[in-house]
């Protein structure tokens, strides 16, 4: 008898923990578009899980049926009488019902997604890969969960993170999240960033009001980098007028960006410099100006938030003036070392100093954090282990939102799919365990290959940490921390991963796609390895296989606006020429031993801003070029070509850089092209060449200043005079060891 009683008690206890599956889905009598959609999302997913149909009915028809109560039903209003925080969710068992509610803007939908992901094991790994387990006996535990995200604005700025309804399932709500209101919409920022030029365009105002623009070296001009003269009162009046017009045209927006243009060029007039000295930072004139603009906007739009940047030269906080209450500071950590935690990395000490200073004076602070390598997104980027630490560091310093800039220019970033999923979850709930998230994704997306890929990622992380190097969001060469021997070792993890999923075509392709970042790093090192007679460490057939693999996936996933992408579309057909050494010896290297120079042919160039539909750089036949091919440039653009120097970092070693080029043009007295170096913070050592100098069908050499092998730099080429009628041709870029 006692055993029977204990058995009954045990069953009763289990029933208390696990409620029966509700019979239907209930919505309010007059549901919002979001509530109706949330109910539909729940019904569709539950149907796929259980095989059962779940009717969606209004509250008045529930009667004695158990139900999922979606949104602001009478029961939900009774249970949660207070207003929810932005995007907050609530899940609560009430008798035989489950209340699924939250903030009316997005929280109700997020509550549905939390219920499905956390308690029904649904996974939306990417925009096109969803895992829905089959479970006809699905039930839910007794629920009592209320959660409000700490970060009010969350955005994972990756290509895949914006596709379809995937951003809603990631609970991403930032500016570029283009979702209809039934999926929560987004937090729109008028202008987004770098808006001085948008709000007061020089093309419209400079002719009549040059004094409104920054003074550079004693002159008012509008060079490539320019800002505004922020102490000019008349300029501010026109600026405010234009801001009010922009707000009127965007009535659904709650934020407007009033922020410096990209690049340098701050005003050097006496008034602006006097404010800088008084404030102890170039941010001083900006904050005073933004505060004044915010005060005027507030008179007409009292709820509007004015967003400005702490970026580049304005990163240090002013010492006297505090941002107004309706001003938001968006701190940009572009100069950080992202291979180590912001909180402890020695090279990020200036970042910590500035963040802590802003957190003391800003009423609200957003963070623009960089999670990609714009030097080349298709190479291993050993930053994934710091994500949780960095997010929590900024939260501890009062950040209320984060924008994580990733791979929106290629869709080919190193393990980009995993980064999107892990980062999206950490932005929503920074307390989650990152290792658990990574393994969830790796096992769910790659199947049996997941454990081997985790070992690969650990190898990459450990290799970087042992190198003692740093990585920025403009890391120009993987070779400064990843040797070719390391690449050969790392590929063994992929061999194991591929063996684990042998026979599964879908999983095999996913693993192969993940491997191209490693192959790309190897191919980029080929010119240097060739120069020191070490390219034979692997066979020509293996080199060609790597070229074919990178090209296959690059062409399959190429995004129209590529940024700093090598000439991958040329690899399959052009790599045999490199293997065969068909290029003529550079003119300036005729008498040098082979190990004294490294030759980058046109197929190795990195292209910035290229458009796949209407490319302004194409590879063409040219009998005058050293290998019969050249890069033809038919339009101007800053940094059109960004050549990375994939050389080992050797202290004290210097290299001469030579660009071989020509131009089809009538005789003109103007600059045809200028080039220089960039180290992640500034441009330096520029060189220019005139149209007159290169107006010839024969190639001539532009000799650049020497560069140190110890510097993690790349060179850029800006073909200012290039047009479709007057193209510029680049044959090769040669590095000569001094």
Secondary structure, 3 states (H helix, E strand, C coil): CHHHHHHHHHHHHHHHHEECCCCEEEECCCCCHHHHHHHHHHHHHHHHHHCCCCCEEEHHHCCCCCEEEECCCHHHHHHCCCCCCCCCEEEEEECCEEEEEECCCCHHHHHHHHHHHHHHCCEEEECCEEECCCCCCCCEECCEEEECCCCCEEEEECCHHHCCCHHHHCCCCCCCCCCCHHHCCCCCEECCCCCHHHHCCHHHHCCCCHHHECEECCEECCCCCCCECCCCHHHHHHHHHHHHHHHHHCCCCCEEECCCCCCCCCCCCHHHHHHHHHHCCCHHHHHHHHHHHHHHHHHHCCCCEEEEEECHHHCCCCCCCCCCCCEEEEEECCCCCCCCCCCCCHHHHHHHHHHHHHHHHCCEEEEEEECCCCCCCCCCCCCHHHHHHHHHHHHHCCEEEEEEECCCCCCCCCCHHHHHHHHHHHHHCCCCCHHHHHHHHHHHHHHHHHHHHHHHHHHHHHHHHHHCCCCCCCCCCHHHCCCHHHHHHHHHHHHHHHHHCCCCHHHHHHHHHHHHHHHHHHHHHHHHHHHCCCHHHCCHHHHHHHHHHHHHHHHHHCCCEEEEEECHHHHHHHHHHHHHCCCCCCHHHCCCCHHHEEEEEHHHCEEEEEECCCCCEEEEECCCCCCCEEEEECCCCCCCEEEECCCCCCCCCEEEEEEEEEECCCCCCCEEEEEEEECCCCEEEEEEEEHHHHEEEEEEEEECCCEECCCCCEEEEECCCCCCCCCEEEEEEEEEEC
